[in-house]
Amino acid sequence: MVLGRPGSGCTTLLKTLANLREEYHAVEGNIYYDSILPEDLKKHLRGDVQYCPEEDIHFPSLTVDQTLTFAAKTRAPRVRLDYSRKEYTKFITDILTGVFGLSHTRKTPVGDAIIRGISGGEKKRVSIAETLTTRSCITAWDKSVVSRQLVSYITFSESHFSQAQQEVSMLAQPSNSFTLCASVLTYSD
């Protein structure tokens, strides 16, 4: 977990760790993902490292269910022994809408400033659920971890799944969420 004041560079650090370097003039130094170079990661393993931004960016005309189903479909395993990709996608979408309390909004458009949709808190939960559907190996959360729902999901997933997943987070304000993290880095300018 990275803790820092606004403007101290936490977002820049998280984006760099998540291999989103295009918007920066230069990134110096070396970052390896278990001996994999950033160029190879971007070319061959794009979905394994993900960044969840502070802003909730969605297609406003899609419903919550369509948004999560599409995200789950993009990373659904091709071959499953016990059920099809379609069944897997529905299963993951059902779990996440239930865990994040979004079941009542499944048929509601996500919305934006023009299209009426779900509330801001529900939109944040959709962003978190959408990120989790992709099963990335490394996830950088920018100010998302303050959500009680994410803490609930982490607790839920620790007891139900055995995924090797690394989380890098940045808090907007102090919270007891950092007690769930293995290490904490304080960052200042």
VMD Tcl script that draws the C-alpha trace (Angstrom):
set ca {
  {0.00 0.00 0.00}
  {1.21 3.48 -0.83}
  {0.15 6.31 1.47}
  {0.69 9.90 0.41}
  {-0.78 13.36 0.22}
  {-2.44 14.58 -2.98}
  {0.25 15.76 -5.40}
  {3.02 13.68 -3.84}
  {3.30 11.34 -6.84}
  {1.39 8.28 -5.64}
  {-0.72 8.07 -8.79}
  {2.38 8.40 -10.95}
  {4.04 5.58 -9.01}
  {0.96 3.34 -9.31}
  {0.61 3.99 -13.05}
  {4.31 3.24 -13.55}
  {4.01 -0.01 -11.59}
  {0.92 -0.90 -13.64}
  {2.96 -0.36 -16.84}
  {1.01 2.72 -17.99}
  {3.98 4.79 -19.10}
  {2.85 6.38 -22.38}
  {1.63 9.62 -20.81}
  {5.00 10.33 -19.19}
  {7.94 11.93 -21.00}
  {10.42 9.42 -19.60}
  {10.49 6.59 -17.12}
  {14.00 5.88 -15.92}
  {15.17 2.74 -14.21}
  {14.13 -0.86 -14.59}
  {10.97 -2.58 -13.49}
  {10.69 -6.32 -13.98}
  {7.56 -8.39 -13.47}
  {9.05 -11.67 -12.29}
  {11.88 -11.27 -14.88}
  {9.44 -10.11 -17.60}
  {10.28 -6.77 -19.23}
  {7.55 -4.09 -19.40}
  {7.59 -4.25 -23.22}
  {6.97 -8.00 -23.21}
  {4.28 -7.63 -20.55}
  {2.46 -5.05 -22.64}
  {2.71 -7.17 -25.78}
  {1.90 -10.65 -24.42}
  {0.33 -10.31 -20.94}
  {-1.60 -7.04 -21.08}
  {-4.46 -8.01 -18.79}
  {-2.27 -9.43 -16.04}
  {-1.34 -6.00 -14.69}
  {-4.18 -3.54 -14.23}
  {-4.72 0.00 -12.92}
  {-8.07 1.07 -11.44}
  {-8.21 4.89 -11.57}
  {-9.81 7.21 -9.05}
  {-12.33 8.39 -11.66}
  {-15.09 5.99 -12.63}
  {-14.94 5.64 -16.42}
  {-17.73 3.59 -18.01}
  {-19.94 3.47 -21.08}
  {-22.93 5.37 -19.65}
  {-25.59 3.70 -21.79}
  {-24.65 0.15 -20.70}
  {-26.41 -1.35 -17.71}
  {-24.46 -2.54 -14.66}
  {-25.01 -6.14 -15.77}
  {-23.79 -5.45 -19.32}
  {-20.70 -3.66 -17.99}
  {-19.68 -6.47 -15.65}
  {-20.59 -9.21 -18.13}
  {-18.45 -7.62 -20.83}
  {-15.49 -7.24 -18.44}
  {-15.81 -10.84 -17.27}
  {-16.12 -12.09 -20.84}
  {-12.87 -10.41 -21.89}
  {-10.83 -12.48 -19.42}
  {-12.90 -15.66 -19.11}
  {-10.73 -18.74 -19.52}
  {-11.16 -20.36 -22.91}
  {-11.31 -23.92 -21.60}
  {-13.15 -24.79 -18.40}
  {-13.66 -28.39 -17.38}
  {-16.81 -27.92 -15.35}
  {-18.73 -25.21 -17.24}
  {-18.73 -23.07 -20.39}
  {-17.36 -19.54 -20.78}
  {-20.92 -18.19 -20.78}
  {-21.73 -19.97 -17.49}
  {-18.41 -18.79 -16.00}
  {-19.15 -15.18 -17.01}
  {-22.62 -15.33 -15.44}
  {-21.22 -16.96 -12.29}
  {-18.55 -14.25 -11.79}
  {-21.03 -11.45 -12.54}
  {-23.55 -12.89 -10.06}
  {-20.93 -13.20 -7.31}
  {-19.61 -9.66 -7.72}
  {-23.04 -7.99 -7.98}
  {-24.00 -9.81 -4.77}
  {-20.80 -9.04 -2.85}
  {-20.89 -5.35 -3.81}
  {-24.62 -4.89 -3.25}
  {-25.37 -4.17 -6.90}
  {-28.08 -6.79 -7.51}
  {-30.85 -4.20 -7.45}
  {-29.05 -2.08 -10.09}
  {-28.31 -4.83 -12.64}
  {-30.76 -3.48 -15.24}
  {-30.01 0.21 -14.54}
  {-27.71 2.14 -16.90}
  {-24.41 3.18 -15.32}
  {-25.07 6.72 -16.52}
  {-23.08 9.94 -16.55}
  {-23.76 13.68 -16.45}
  {-26.27 13.37 -19.33}
  {-27.77 9.89 -18.88}
  {-29.44 9.25 -15.55}
  {-28.02 6.15 -13.92}
  {-26.75 4.69 -10.67}
  {-25.41 6.74 -7.76}
  {-21.78 7.74 -7.31}
  {-21.17 5.11 -4.63}
  {-22.71 2.42 -6.80}
  {-20.58 3.59 -9.72}
  {-17.43 3.21 -7.59}
  {-18.50 -0.32 -6.67}
  {-19.07 -1.10 -10.36}
  {-15.53 0.13 -11.09}
  {-14.09 -2.11 -8.38}
  {-16.18 -5.11 -9.49}
  {-15.25 -4.52 -13.13}
  {-11.56 -4.53 -12.22}
  {-11.94 -7.72 -10.20}
  {-13.72 -9.58 -13.01}
  {-10.54 -9.45 -15.08}
  {-8.57 -11.67 -12.66}
  {-5.37 -9.67 -13.08}
  {-2.23 -10.85 -11.28}
  {-1.22 -7.33 -10.19}
  {-3.80 -4.61 -9.58}
  {-3.01 -0.99 -8.74}
  {-5.96 0.68 -6.98}
  {-5.89 4.48 -7.00}
  {-7.94 5.67 -4.01}
  {-10.42 2.79 -4.37}
  {-9.44 0.82 -1.31}
  {-11.23 3.23 1.04}
  {-14.42 1.55 -0.01}
  {-15.94 -0.74 2.62}
  {-17.14 -2.97 -0.18}
  {-13.58 -3.62 -1.37}
  {-12.54 -4.55 2.17}
  {-15.56 -6.89 2.29}
  {-14.54 -8.45 -1.02}
  {-10.92 -8.95 0.11}
  {-12.18 -10.72 3.24}
  {-14.64 -12.76 1.12}
  {-12.03 -13.74 -1.47}
  {-9.46 -14.74 1.17}
  {-11.92 -17.25 2.55}
  {-13.30 -18.56 -0.80}
  {-10.56 -18.35 -3.43}
  {-6.89 -19.25 -3.59}
  {-5.68 -16.75 -6.20}
  {-2.11 -15.51 -6.33}
  {-2.89 -11.84 -6.75}
  {-0.87 -8.80 -5.76}
  {-2.62 -5.60 -4.81}
  {-1.02 -2.14 -4.79}
  {-3.25 0.56 -3.34}
  {-3.25 4.25 -2.55}
  {-5.54 5.73 0.09}
  {-7.15 9.13 -0.24}
  {-7.48 9.53 3.51}
  {-6.49 7.52 6.57}
  {-8.47 4.33 7.00}
  {-8.13 1.07 8.85}
  {-7.94 -0.68 5.45}
  {-4.15 -0.61 5.59}
  {-4.25 -3.30 8.26}
  {-5.14 -5.78 5.47}
  {-1.88 -5.05 3.62}
  {1.38 -6.92 3.98}
  {3.46 -3.73 3.65}
  {2.83 0.01 3.66}
  {4.94 2.67 1.91}
  {4.52 6.30 2.89}
  {5.23 8.64 0.01}
  {5.85 12.37 0.13}
  {7.26 15.02 -2.17}
}
mol new
graphics top color blue
foreach p $ca { graphics top sphere $p radius 0.5 }
foreach p [lrange $ca 0 end-1] q [lrange $ca 1 end] { graphics top cylinder $p $q radius 0.2 }
display resetview
